[in-house]
Amino acid sequence: MKTIFPITDKKLIESYIPHRSPIVMVDKLIDFTENYIIGGLKVLEDNIFVEDNVLKEPGLIEHMAQTVALHSGYQYSLEDGKALTGYIGSIKKIQIERLPQIDEEIETEVTIIQEYLGITLVEIVSKCNGNIIATGELKTVIAN
């Protein structure tokens, strides 16, 4: 059976990641391949990282990291696995052009550069309305 994207069911999205409210920072899976994912988030006023109607830097970076987790979790679900707990191993070259405002939709593209023994290096590009708002590299580590 072929999956139809986007996946927007919040409970289903949460089944792919180990995070729970109030720290869930992805609400849709827009596209997926073995080495690529696009995840999304609508910035809402009640988000714990929103201040002065803007999603602050830690929230944007957490969204980026959870998009990586969404890739791993969705991939494991295709193999009848469950979402694994992982950690940010390093954050490199994060450049934030601007912060998203309430009611804006973030779309974050993650491209896997390298994956080895539970360590994943990715390039990330986050956009709002088709415009790049942040880029960076993350290294994540799956917990054993």
N, C-alpha and C positions, 0 to 999 in steps of 0.2 A: 504494500500500500504506500502510495506516494504522499508525503507530507505537503500540505498547502500552507505557504507562508503568506502573511505573517501569522505567528502564533501570539495571541493576545490574552489568552485565558490566564489570569493571575495565579491561580492555584497550580496550573500546569507549569508555568514559568518558575514558580517557587519550588516545584519538585525537581527542577534541574540544577538548583543552586543550594548551597548549605545555609545561606543567609535567611534570617527571619525578621519580621517587622520589629522595630521600625527602621531596620537597616537594609531593606530591599531596595536596590537602586537600578533595577532593570524591570521593565513591565511588558516587553515584547521581544520576540525573536523574529527578525525580519527576513534574514537569509542565512544559509548555512552550507558549508562544504567541509571536507575533511581538514582543510587548512585555513578556513576563513569563516567569519561570522559577522553579521550586523545585528546589534542589539539596540533597543530603544528605551527611552524613558521620557515620560511627560512630567515636567517639573510642576509639582503641586505645592500649594501654599503650606500644607501641613508636613512637608518633607522636613526631617530634622536638620538638614543641612541648608535650608533656606533661611536667609536673613536679609531684611530690607528688600524683599521681592526678588532676590537673586540666589541661585544655587551657588554656594561658596566653593572654593577650591577643593577642600576635602571631599565634598559630595561629588564633584565632577570626577576626581581621581578614583573615588570608590566606585562610581558608575563604570569607569573604564575597566577597573579590575574585575568587577562583577560580570562584565561582558565576556571577559576571558573565562571566568568560572562558568558562565552560561554555555560557552562552547564545549568545555570539558563535560559538563553535566548532561548536555543534550547528546553528545557523542556517546557517553556511557549508557544513556537511556536507550539508544538505538541498539546497543549490545546487551540489553536487559540488565544493566547495572544501575547503581544509584549515584546520586550526586556525592562527590568526594569533597572532603575539606581540604582546602589549599591555603597557601599564604603568599603574600607578596614578598618575593625574595629581594627584589630591587626595583627601583623606579629610576629611569634614566631619560634624560633629554625631554622632560615634560615641558611643553610650551603652551601656555594658555593665552589665546588671543583675546577672548572675552568670556564672560560668564553668562550662562543661560538664565533667562528670567522666567517667572511664573507663567505657566501655560505654554511655554515653548517645548517642542519635542526635540530631544537629542537623539541622533542616530550615530552609533559608534561602530566603526569598521575595525575589526581585529584581523591581522594577517599573521599567521604563525611562521616565524622565521626558522626556529629550530626547536626540536622537542627530543629530550633524552632523559631516561630514567626518572620521570616525574617532574622534570624541570622544563619549563616552556618559556621561550623568549618570543615576544610578540611586538609588532609595530601596531600602533593605535592611532586612528584619526576620528575625532568627534566633530560632528557637524550639527548646525541648526539651520533650517531653511536652505540646505545645500551649501552653506558657507562653513568653512573650517573654523572651529572655535578652540580646538586643542589637539595637540599631537604628542606622541611620546613612545617610549619603549618600556615594557614591563617584563620582569622575569618572575614567574610564579612557580611555586613548589607544592606538589601534592603531598599531604601528610600521610605517613604510613600508619 
